[in-house]
């Protein structure tokens, strides 16, 4: 029985620690849908240069003389 009480006290202490550390940044309202949801646009990365085709052999520039 004392293990259950100790576990409850430890869990409550951890929960209070997390809540007090987060301050007012915690949103406890659950999932948001519709207009109240915040949607951040995805960051776009510049396109990479296309890789050379696998079926064409790479020929060094000095070999074309």
N, CA, C and O atoms as a Maestro MAE file, in Angstrom:
{
 s_m_m2io_version
 :::
 2.0.0
}

f_m_ct {
 s_m_title
 :::
 protein
 m_atom[260] {
  # First column is atom index #
  i_m_mmod_type
  r_m_x_coord
  r_m_y_coord
  r_m_z_coord
  i_m_residue_number
  s_m_chain_name
  s_m_pdb_residue_name
  s_m_pdb_atom_name
  i_m_atomic_number
  :::
  1 25 0.822 -1.191 0.000 1 A "UNK " " N  " 7
  2 3 0.000 0.000 0.000 1 A "UNK " " CA " 6
  3 2 0.870 1.261 0.000 1 A "UNK " " C  " 6
  4 15 0.545 2.254 -0.652 1 A "UNK " " O  " 8
  5 25 1.957 1.203 0.728 2 A "UNK " " N  " 7
  6 3 2.803 2.389 0.812 2 A "UNK " " CA " 6
  7 2 3.491 2.672 -0.524 2 A "UNK " " C  " 6
  8 15 3.854 3.815 -0.800 2 A "UNK " " O  " 8
  9 25 3.675 1.634 -1.363 3 A "UNK " " N  " 7
  10 3 4.288 1.821 -2.671 3 A "UNK " " CA " 6
  11 2 3.365 2.611 -3.594 3 A "UNK " " C  " 6
  12 15 3.821 3.437 -4.384 3 A "UNK " " O  " 8
  13 25 2.070 2.349 -3.484 4 A "UNK " " N  " 7
  14 3 1.100 3.086 -4.296 4 A "UNK " " CA " 6
  15 2 1.098 4.561 -3.903 4 A "UNK " " C  " 6
  16 15 1.092 5.437 -4.768 4 A "UNK " " O  " 8
  17 25 1.104 4.828 -2.618 5 A "UNK " " N  " 7
  18 3 1.122 6.216 -2.141 5 A "UNK " " CA " 6
  19 2 2.412 6.914 -2.564 5 A "UNK " " C  " 6
  20 15 2.384 8.074 -2.974 5 A "UNK " " O  " 8
  21 25 3.539 6.215 -2.466 6 A "UNK " " N  " 7
  22 3 4.814 6.795 -2.875 6 A "UNK " " CA " 6
  23 2 4.826 7.077 -4.381 6 A "UNK " " C  " 6
  24 15 5.323 8.117 -4.813 6 A "UNK " " O  " 8
  25 25 4.285 6.164 -5.170 7 A "UNK " " N  " 7
  26 3 4.198 6.368 -6.616 7 A "UNK " " CA " 6
  27 2 3.323 7.552 -6.964 7 A "UNK " " C  " 6
  28 15 3.652 8.328 -7.861 7 A "UNK " " O  " 8
  29 25 2.198 7.698 -6.257 8 A "UNK " " N  " 7
  30 3 1.312 8.837 -6.494 8 A "UNK " " CA " 6
  31 2 2.019 10.144 -6.169 8 A "UNK " " C  " 6
  32 15 1.934 11.103 -6.937 8 A "UNK " " O  " 8
  33 25 2.706 10.191 -5.051 9 A "UNK " " N  " 7
  34 3 3.411 11.414 -4.648 9 A "UNK " " CA " 6
  35 2 4.514 11.749 -5.657 9 A "UNK " " C  " 6
  36 15 4.693 12.913 -6.015 9 A "UNK " " O  " 8
  37 25 5.249 10.738 -6.113 10 A "UNK " " N  " 7
  38 3 6.312 10.976 -7.089 10 A "UNK " " CA " 6
  39 2 5.734 11.476 -8.414 10 A "UNK " " C  " 6
  40 15 6.271 12.407 -9.015 10 A "UNK " " O  " 8
  41 25 4.651 10.866 -8.866 11 A "UNK " " N  " 7
  42 3 4.025 11.287 -10.122 11 A "UNK " " CA " 6
  43 2 3.464 12.699 -9.997 11 A "UNK " " C  " 6
  44 15 3.612 13.505 -10.916 11 A "UNK " " O  " 8
  45 25 2.824 13.008 -8.877 12 A "UNK " " N  " 7
  46 3 2.273 14.346 -8.669 12 A "UNK " " CA " 6
  47 2 3.394 15.389 -8.622 12 A "UNK " " C  " 6
  48 15 3.250 16.479 -9.175 12 A "UNK " " O  " 8
  49 25 4.495 15.060 -7.970 13 A "UNK " " N  " 7
  50 3 5.613 15.996 -7.906 13 A "UNK " " CA " 6
  51 2 6.190 16.240 -9.297 13 A "UNK " " C  " 6
  52 15 6.504 17.379 -9.642 13 A "UNK " " O  " 8
  53 25 6.333 15.191 -10.093 14 A "UNK " " N  " 7
  54 3 6.842 15.339 -11.449 14 A "UNK " " CA " 6
  55 2 5.882 16.181 -12.296 14 A "UNK " " C  " 6
  56 15 6.320 17.057 -13.042 14 A "UNK " " O  " 8
  57 25 4.593 15.923 -12.183 15 A "UNK " " N  " 7
  58 3 3.606 16.682 -12.947 15 A "UNK " " CA " 6
  59 2 3.630 18.157 -12.564 15 A "UNK " " C  " 6
  60 15 3.585 19.022 -13.439 15 A "UNK " " O  " 8
  61 25 3.699 18.454 -11.276 16 A "UNK " " N  " 7
  62 3 3.753 19.849 -10.836 16 A "UNK " " CA " 6
  63 2 5.041 20.524 -11.302 16 A "UNK " " C  " 6
  64 15 5.024 21.693 -11.686 16 A "UNK " " O  " 8
  65 25 6.148 19.801 -11.272 17 A "UNK " " N  " 7
  66 3 7.415 20.349 -11.744 17 A "UNK " " CA " 6
  67 2 7.311 20.747 -13.214 17 A "UNK " " C  " 6
  68 15 7.726 21.842 -13.594 17 A "UNK " " O  " 8
  69 25 6.755 19.858 -14.040 18 A "UNK " " N  " 7
  70 3 6.628 20.133 -15.466 18 A "UNK " " CA " 6
  71 2 5.692 21.312 -15.701 18 A "UNK " " C  " 6
  72 15 5.982 22.176 -16.528 18 A "UNK " " O  " 8
  73 25 4.578 21.356 -14.986 19 A "UNK " " N  " 7
  74 3 3.620 22.442 -15.161 19 A "UNK " " CA " 6
  75 2 4.232 23.781 -14.756 19 A "UNK " " C  " 6
  76 15 4.050 24.778 -15.455 19 A "UNK " " O  " 8
  77 25 4.942 23.814 -13.655 20 A "UNK " " N  " 7
  78 3 5.538 25.073 -13.204 20 A "UNK " " CA " 6
  79 2 6.690 25.507 -14.107 20 A "UNK " " C  " 6
  80 15 6.902 26.706 -14.288 20 A "UNK " " O  " 8
  81 25 7.442 24.559 -14.679 21 A "UNK " " N  " 7
  82 3 8.531 24.908 -15.590 21 A "UNK " " CA " 6
  83 2 7.985 25.467 -16.901 21 A "UNK " " C  " 6
  84 15 8.560 26.401 -17.460 21 A "UNK " " O  " 8
  85 25 6.883 24.906 -17.398 22 A "UNK " " N  " 7
  86 3 6.321 25.342 -18.672 22 A "UNK " " CA " 6
  87 2 5.639 26.698 -18.533 22 A "UNK " " C  " 6
  88 15 5.582 27.458 -19.500 22 A "UNK " " O  " 8
  89 25 5.133 27.008 -17.374 23 A "UNK " " N  " 7
  90 3 4.475 28.292 -17.172 23 A "UNK " " CA " 6
  91 2 3.192 28.397 -17.974 23 A "UNK " " C  " 6
  92 15 2.372 27.479 -17.965 23 A "UNK " " O  " 8
  93 25 3.016 29.514 -18.669 24 A "UNK " " N  " 7
  94 3 1.780 29.725 -19.421 24 A "UNK " " CA " 6
  95 2 1.886 29.232 -20.863 24 A "UNK " " C  " 6
  96 15 1.032 29.566 -21.684 24 A "UNK " " O  " 8
  97 25 2.901 28.456 -21.186 25 A "UNK " " N  " 7
  98 3 3.083 27.957 -22.541 25 A "UNK " " CA " 6
  99 2 2.328 26.655 -22.802 25 A "UNK " " C  " 6
  100 15 2.337 26.156 -23.927 25 A "UNK " " O  " 8
  101 25 1.685 26.107 -21.799 26 A "UNK " " N  " 7
  102 3 0.994 24.836 -21.949 26 A "UNK " " CA " 6
  103 2 -0.427 25.083 -22.451 26 A "UNK " " C  " 6
  104 15 -1.176 25.877 -21.880 26 A "UNK " " O  " 8
  105 25 -0.783 24.383 -23.535 27 A "UNK " " N  " 7
  106 3 -2.133 24.488 -24.085 27 A "UNK " " CA " 6
  107 2 -2.888 23.220 -23.716 27 A "UNK " " C  " 6
  108 15 -2.619 22.155 -24.272 27 A "UNK " " O  " 8
  109 25 -3.825 23.323 -22.789 28 A "UNK " " N  " 7
  110 3 -4.559 22.159 -22.297 28 A "UNK " " CA " 6
  111 2 -5.932 22.015 -22.954 28 A "UNK " " C  " 6
  112 15 -6.787 21.295 -22.439 28 A "UNK " " O  " 8
  113 25 -6.153 22.688 -24.078 29 A "UNK " " N  " 7
  114 3 -7.487 22.666 -24.681 29 A "UNK " " CA " 6
  115 2 -7.698 21.485 -25.622 29 A "UNK " " C  " 6
  116 15 -8.799 21.334 -26.153 29 A "UNK " " O  " 8
  117 25 -6.711 20.657 -25.849 30 A "UNK " " N  " 7
  118 3 -6.891 19.483 -26.696 30 A "UNK " " CA " 6
  119 2 -6.614 19.780 -28.157 30 A "UNK " " C  " 6
  120 15 -6.014 20.800 -28.495 30 A "UNK " " O  " 8
  121 25 -7.059 18.871 -29.023 31 A "UNK " " N  " 7
  122 3 -6.831 19.043 -30.451 31 A "UNK " " CA " 6
  123 2 -7.647 20.194 -30.989 31 A "UNK " " C  " 6
  124 15 -8.765 20.446 -30.540 31 A "UNK " " O  " 8
  125 25 -7.078 20.887 -31.953 32 A "UNK " " N  " 7
  126 3 -7.783 22.001 -32.575 32 A "UNK " " CA " 6
  127 2 -8.089 21.632 -34.018 32 A "UNK " " C  " 6
  128 15 -7.271 21.027 -34.711 32 A "UNK " " O  " 8
  129 25 -9.268 22.004 -34.450 33 A "UNK " " N  " 7
  130 3 -9.706 21.761 -35.819 33 A "UNK " " CA " 6
  131 2 -10.325 23.034 -36.351 33 A "UNK " " C  " 6
  132 15 -10.874 23.833 -35.592 33 A "UNK " " O  " 8
  133 25 -10.238 23.219 -37.642 34 A "UNK " " N  " 7
  134 3 -10.902 24.359 -38.255 34 A "UNK " " CA " 6
  135 2 -10.088 25.632 -38.167 34 A "UNK " " C  " 6
  136 15 -8.860 25.605 -38.247 34 A "UNK " " O  " 8
  137 25 -10.788 26.759 -37.999 35 A "UNK " " N  " 7
  138 3 -10.154 28.075 -38.064 35 A "UNK " " CA " 6
  139 2 -9.236 28.340 -36.882 35 A "UNK " " C  " 6
  140 15 -8.265 29.085 -37.020 35 A "UNK " " O  " 8
  141 25 -9.513 27.754 -35.727 36 A "UNK " " N  " 7
  142 3 -8.670 28.040 -34.561 36 A "UNK " " CA " 6
  143 2 -7.353 27.281 -34.574 36 A "UNK " " C  " 6
  144 15 -6.478 27.547 -33.750 36 A "UNK " " O  " 8
  145 25 -7.202 26.339 -35.498 37 A "UNK " " N  " 7
  146 3 -5.947 25.585 -35.599 37 A "UNK " " CA " 6
  147 2 -4.863 26.466 -36.203 37 A "UNK " " C  " 6
  148 15 -5.128 27.244 -37.118 37 A "UNK " " O  " 8
  149 25 -3.655 26.344 -35.695 38 A "UNK " " N  " 7
  150 3 -2.525 27.112 -36.203 38 A "UNK " " CA " 6
  151 2 -1.774 26.232 -37.187 38 A "UNK " " C  " 6
  152 15 -1.296 25.154 -36.835 38 A "UNK " " O  " 8
  153 25 -1.675 26.700 -38.419 39 A "UNK " " N  " 7
  154 3 -0.972 25.938 -39.456 39 A "UNK " " CA " 6
  155 2 0.229 26.753 -39.908 39 A "UNK " " C  " 6
  156 15 0.073 27.790 -40.551 39 A "UNK " " O  " 8
  157 25 1.404 26.297 -39.581 40 A "UNK " " N  " 7
  158 3 2.626 26.962 -40.031 40 A "UNK " " CA " 6
  159 2 2.990 26.424 -41.403 40 A "UNK " " C  " 6
  160 15 2.956 25.212 -41.615 40 A "UNK " " O  " 8
  161 25 3.341 27.302 -42.345 41 A "UNK " " N  " 7
  162 3 3.733 26.800 -43.677 41 A "UNK " " CA " 6
  163 2 5.041 26.027 -43.583 41 A "UNK " " C  " 6
  164 15 5.926 26.364 -42.797 41 A "UNK " " O  " 8
  165 25 5.143 24.986 -44.398 42 A "UNK " " N  " 7
  166 3 6.352 24.179 -44.410 42 A "UNK " " CA " 6
  167 2 7.476 24.963 -45.072 42 A "UNK " " C  " 6
  168 15 7.258 25.697 -46.037 42 A "UNK " " O  " 8
  169 25 8.673 24.795 -44.542 43 A "UNK " " N  " 7
  170 3 9.825 25.459 -45.138 43 A "UNK " " CA " 6
  171 2 10.178 24.755 -46.439 43 A "UNK " " C  " 6
  172 15 10.251 23.527 -46.489 43 A "UNK " " O  " 8
  173 25 10.398 25.538 -47.491 44 A "UNK " " N  " 7
  174 3 10.778 24.944 -48.769 44 A "UNK " " CA " 6
  175 2 12.285 24.989 -48.896 44 A "UNK " " C  " 6
  176 15 12.927 25.988 -48.572 44 A "UNK " " O  " 8
  177 25 12.833 23.897 -49.370 45 A "UNK " " N  " 7
  178 3 14.267 23.798 -49.581 45 A "UNK " " CA " 6
  179 2 14.546 23.946 -51.072 45 A "UNK " " C  " 6
  180 15 13.747 23.495 -51.893 45 A "UNK " " O  " 8
  181 25 15.674 24.575 -51.439 46 A "UNK " " N  " 7
  182 3 15.983 24.687 -52.865 46 A "UNK " " CA " 6
  183 2 16.193 23.299 -53.475 46 A "UNK " " C  " 6
  184 15 16.718 22.387 -52.835 46 A "UNK " " O  " 8
  185 25 15.775 23.175 -54.706 47 A "UNK " " N  " 7
  186 3 15.894 21.880 -55.383 47 A "UNK " " CA " 6
  187 2 17.355 21.563 -55.647 47 A "UNK " " C  " 6
  188 15 18.136 22.439 -56.018 47 A "UNK " " O  " 8
  189 25 17.710 20.323 -55.454 48 A "UNK " " N  " 7
  190 3 19.087 19.880 -55.694 48 A "UNK " " CA " 6
  191 2 19.294 19.684 -57.186 48 A "UNK " " C  " 6
  192 15 18.340 19.455 -57.929 48 A "UNK " " O  " 8
  193 25 20.541 19.775 -57.619 49 A "UNK " " N  " 7
  194 3 20.857 19.547 -59.028 49 A "UNK " " CA " 6
  195 2 20.539 18.099 -59.369 49 A "UNK " " C  " 6
  196 15 20.788 17.202 -58.564 49 A "UNK " " O  " 8
  197 25 19.992 17.867 -60.553 50 A "UNK " " N  " 7
  198 3 19.657 16.481 -60.915 50 A "UNK " " CA " 6
  199 2 20.920 15.635 -61.058 50 A "UNK " " C  " 6
  200 15 21.959 16.101 -61.525 50 A "UNK " " O  " 8
  201 25 20.796 14.402 -60.648 51 A "UNK " " N  " 7
  202 3 21.919 13.470 -60.739 51 A "UNK " " CA " 6
  203 2 22.082 13.030 -62.188 51 A "UNK " " C  " 6
  204 15 21.094 12.968 -62.920 51 A "UNK " " O  " 8
  205 25 23.308 12.720 -62.624 52 A "UNK " " N  " 7
  206 3 23.489 12.233 -63.996 52 A "UNK " " CA " 6
  207 2 22.773 10.900 -64.174 52 A "UNK " " C  " 6
  208 15 22.614 10.126 -63.230 52 A "UNK " " O  " 8
  209 25 22.354 10.659 -65.386 53 A "UNK " " N  " 7
  210 3 21.643 9.416 -65.690 53 A "UNK " " CA " 6
  211 2 22.554 8.224 -65.430 53 A "UNK " " C  " 6
  212 15 23.753 8.283 -65.703 53 A "UNK " " O  " 8
  213 25 21.993 7.157 -64.908 54 A "UNK " " N  " 7
  214 3 22.776 5.986 -64.531 54 A "UNK " " CA " 6
  215 2 23.262 5.196 -65.739 54 A "UNK " " C  " 6
  216 15 24.281 4.512 -65.650 54 A "UNK " " O  " 8
  217 25 22.545 5.275 -66.887 55 A "UNK " " N  " 7
  218 3 22.920 4.442 -68.024 55 A "UNK " " CA " 6
  219 2 23.979 5.098 -68.900 55 A "UNK " " C  " 6
  220 15 24.526 4.429 -69.776 55 A "UNK " " O  " 8
  221 25 24.297 6.393 -68.703 56 A "UNK " " N  " 7
  222 3 25.342 7.032 -69.501 56 A "UNK " " CA " 6
  223 2 26.631 7.056 -68.697 56 A "UNK " " C  " 6
  224 15 26.636 7.500 -67.549 56 A "UNK " " O  " 8
  225 25 27.724 6.583 -69.286 57 A "UNK " " N  " 7
  226 3 28.984 6.573 -68.536 57 A "UNK " " CA " 6
  227 2 29.536 7.988 -68.389 57 A "UNK " " C  " 6
  228 15 29.355 8.829 -69.270 57 A "UNK " " O  " 8
  229 25 30.195 8.237 -67.295 58 A "UNK " " N  " 7
  230 3 30.815 9.534 -67.063 58 A "UNK " " CA " 6
  231 2 32.127 9.578 -67.821 58 A "UNK " " C  " 6
  232 15 33.001 8.735 -67.619 58 A "UNK " " O  " 8
  233 25 32.261 10.577 -68.707 59 A "UNK " " N  " 7
  234 3 33.455 10.713 -69.525 59 A "UNK " " CA " 6
  235 2 34.180 11.970 -69.061 59 A "UNK " " C  " 6
  236 15 33.586 13.048 -69.033 59 A "UNK " " O  " 8
  237 25 35.457 11.849 -68.695 60 A "UNK " " N  " 7
  238 3 36.185 13.043 -68.291 60 A "UNK " " CA " 6
  239 2 36.356 13.997 -69.475 60 A "UNK " " C  " 6
  240 15 36.387 13.568 -70.628 60 A "UNK " " O  " 8
  241 25 36.467 15.302 -69.176 61 A "UNK " " N  " 7
  242 3 36.587 16.321 -70.231 61 A "UNK " " CA " 6
  243 2 37.852 16.141 -71.046 61 A "UNK " " C  " 6
  244 15 37.859 16.483 -72.229 61 A "UNK " " O  " 8
  245 25 38.915 15.623 -70.469 62 A "UNK " " N  " 7
  246 3 40.185 15.441 -71.192 62 A "UNK " " CA " 6
  247 2 40.086 14.341 -72.250 62 A "UNK " " C  " 6
  248 15 40.920 14.307 -73.155 62 A "UNK " " O  " 8
  249 25 39.117 13.457 -72.174 63 A "UNK " " N  " 7
  250 3 38.995 12.351 -73.120 63 A "UNK " " CA " 6
  251 2 38.308 12.796 -74.403 63 A "UNK " " C  " 6
  252 15 38.324 12.051 -75.383 63 A "UNK " " O  " 8
  253 25 37.710 13.971 -74.437 64 A "UNK " " N  " 7
  254 3 36.983 14.444 -75.617 64 A "UNK " " CA " 6
  255 2 37.887 15.138 -76.630 64 A "UNK " " C  " 6
  256 15 37.352 15.693 -77.589 64 A "UNK " " O  " 8
  257 25 39.180 15.153 -76.501 65 A "UNK " " N  " 7
  258 3 40.084 15.858 -77.409 65 A "UNK " " CA " 6
  259 2 40.300 15.107 -78.683 65 A "UNK " " C  " 6
  260 15 41.038 15.568 -79.554 65 A "UNK " " O  " 8
  :::
 }
 m_bond[259] {
  # First column is bond index #
  i_m_from
  i_m_to
  i_m_order
  :::
  1 1 2 1
  2 2 3 1
  3 3 4 2
  4 3 5 1
  5 5 6 1
  6 6 7 1
  7 7 8 2
  8 7 9 1
  9 9 10 1
  10 10 11 1
  11 11 12 2
  12 11 13 1
  13 13 14 1
  14 14 15 1
  15 15 16 2
  16 15 17 1
  17 17 18 1
  18 18 19 1
  19 19 20 2
  20 19 21 1
  21 21 22 1
  22 22 23 1
  23 23 24 2
  24 23 25 1
  25 25 26 1
  26 26 27 1
  27 27 28 2
  28 27 29 1
  29 29 30 1
  30 30 31 1
  31 31 32 2
  32 31 33 1
  33 33 34 1
  34 34 35 1
  35 35 36 2
  36 35 37 1
  37 37 38 1
  38 38 39 1
  39 39 40 2
  40 39 41 1
  41 41 42 1
  42 42 43 1
  43 43 44 2
  44 43 45 1
  45 45 46 1
  46 46 47 1
  47 47 48 2
  48 47 49 1
  49 49 50 1
  50 50 51 1
  51 51 52 2
  52 51 53 1
  53 53 54 1
  54 54 55 1
  55 55 56 2
  56 55 57 1
  57 57 58 1
  58 58 59 1
  59 59 60 2
  60 59 61 1
  61 61 62 1
  62 62 63 1
  63 63 64 2
  64 63 65 1
  65 65 66 1
  66 66 67 1
  67 67 68 2
  68 67 69 1
  69 69 70 1
  70 70 71 1
  71 71 72 2
  72 71 73 1
  73 73 74 1
  74 74 75 1
  75 75 76 2
  76 75 77 1
  77 77 78 1
  78 78 79 1
  79 79 80 2
  80 79 81 1
  81 81 82 1
  82 82 83 1
  83 83 84 2
  84 83 85 1
  85 85 86 1
  86 86 87 1
  87 87 88 2
  88 87 89 1
  89 89 90 1
  90 90 91 1
  91 91 92 2
  92 91 93 1
  93 93 94 1
  94 94 95 1
  95 95 96 2
  96 95 97 1
  97 97 98 1
  98 98 99 1
  99 99 100 2
  100 99 101 1
  101 101 102 1
  102 102 103 1
  103 103 104 2
  104 103 105 1
  105 105 106 1
  106 106 107 1
  107 107 108 2
  108 107 109 1
  109 109 110 1
  110 110 111 1
  111 111 112 2
  112 111 113 1
  113 113 114 1
  114 114 115 1
  115 115 116 2
  116 115 117 1
  117 117 118 1
  118 118 119 1
  119 119 120 2
  120 119 121 1
  121 121 122 1
  122 122 123 1
  123 123 124 2
  124 123 125 1
  125 125 126 1
  126 126 127 1
  127 127 128 2
  128 127 129 1
  129 129 130 1
  130 130 131 1
  131 131 132 2
  132 131 133 1
  133 133 134 1
  134 134 135 1
  135 135 136 2
  136 135 137 1
  137 137 138 1
  138 138 139 1
  139 139 140 2
  140 139 141 1
  141 141 142 1
  142 142 143 1
  143 143 144 2
  144 143 145 1
  145 145 146 1
  146 146 147 1
  147 147 148 2
  148 147 149 1
  149 149 150 1
  150 150 151 1
  151 151 152 2
  152 151 153 1
  153 153 154 1
  154 154 155 1
  155 155 156 2
  156 155 157 1
  157 157 158 1
  158 158 159 1
  159 159 160 2
  160 159 161 1
  161 161 162 1
  162 162 163 1
  163 163 164 2
  164 163 165 1
  165 165 166 1
  166 166 167 1
  167 167 168 2
  168 167 169 1
  169 169 170 1
  170 170 171 1
  171 171 172 2
  172 171 173 1
  173 173 174 1
  174 174 175 1
  175 175 176 2
  176 175 177 1
  177 177 178 1
  178 178 179 1
  179 179 180 2
  180 179 181 1
  181 181 182 1
  182 182 183 1
  183 183 184 2
  184 183 185 1
  185 185 186 1
  186 186 187 1
  187 187 188 2
  188 187 189 1
  189 189 190 1
  190 190 191 1
  191 191 192 2
  192 191 193 1
  193 193 194 1
  194 194 195 1
  195 195 196 2
  196 195 197 1
  197 197 198 1
  198 198 199 1
  199 199 200 2
  200 199 201 1
  201 201 202 1
  202 202 203 1
  203 203 204 2
  204 203 205 1
  205 205 206 1
  206 206 207 1
  207 207 208 2
  208 207 209 1
  209 209 210 1
  210 210 211 1
  211 211 212 2
  212 211 213 1
  213 213 214 1
  214 214 215 1
  215 215 216 2
  216 215 217 1
  217 217 218 1
  218 218 219 1
  219 219 220 2
  220 219 221 1
  221 221 222 1
  222 222 223 1
  223 223 224 2
  224 223 225 1
  225 225 226 1
  226 226 227 1
  227 227 228 2
  228 227 229 1
  229 229 230 1
  230 230 231 1
  231 231 232 2
  232 231 233 1
  233 233 234 1
  234 234 235 1
  235 235 236 2
  236 235 237 1
  237 237 238 1
  238 238 239 1
  239 239 240 2
  240 239 241 1
  241 241 242 1
  242 242 243 1
  243 243 244 2
  244 243 245 1
  245 245 246 1
  246 246 247 1
  247 247 248 2
  248 247 249 1
  249 249 250 1
  250 250 251 1
  251 251 252 2
  252 251 253 1
  253 253 254 1
  254 254 255 1
  255 255 256 2
  256 255 257 1
  257 257 258 1
  258 258 259 1
  259 259 260 2
  :::
 }
}
